[in-house]
Amino acid sequence: MKLRTFLASISACAIAVSAMAISASAAVTNANSDGAYVVAVNEIAGLAWNGGISGAVVTITPAAGWNETGVGGGVIFQGDGVDWNTGAKEFGVSGEGTDAKNVEGMTIATSGDQITLTYDFGGAIFAESATWAQLVVQSWWGADFTVDEVEYLDLDGKVIGEEAPTTTTNAAPEGGDTTTTTKAGSNATGDAGVALAVAGLAVAGAAAYVARKKD
């Protein structure tokens, strides 16, 4: 074997080992299916997912030291008519959170040790005729992270279940002052709403994900 060929082989092996090490070191700590965090979107009670959602807001907390290694992965919608080629969006934040990888349709915001990922598909993700849907969160490189919360966006890009505060001005009684009352927005799904349902239904989507994940 020529020296040049031998050195090239060593280099290729080193790159492969390095890639495997990066892959092995990155994980979703509360994964429920083959290293990924999976939610069966179509099983969330009260969520008009087929024809009614345009994205999601995923909040994650990376492991300590992430500001040295960075953190990255993917948020993927898949289901009837939506596969990994059309429904996957990458995210990544470098060390110190100074360089966020904002791909089209994915906005990243950091606050302390939490990172908020806003996935905007730009329209209805799943057709009204769709029969199944999943949200998958994967870690691809850098620090491990935990998925803290998943919320869904309606076709106007607003979090489903949130209402804008309303302000009412009351007429002043004779000799009195006008009063203004502001009522905070309420969560239309209640305490057992979408965010809570996500945690309970994450396990329900795991088995289907194994069968339908990208090869």
Secondary structure, 3 states (H helix, E strand, C coil): CCHHHHHHHHHHHHHHHHHHHHHHHCCECCCCECCEEEEEHHHCCCCCCECCCCEEEEEEEECCCHHHHCEEEEEEEEECCECHHHHEEEEEECHHHCCECCCCCEEEEEECCEEEEEEECCCCCECCCCCCEEEEEEEEEECCEEEEEEEEECCCCCECCCCCCEEEEECCCCCCCCEEEEECCCCCCCCCCHHHHHHHHCHHHHHHHHHHCCC
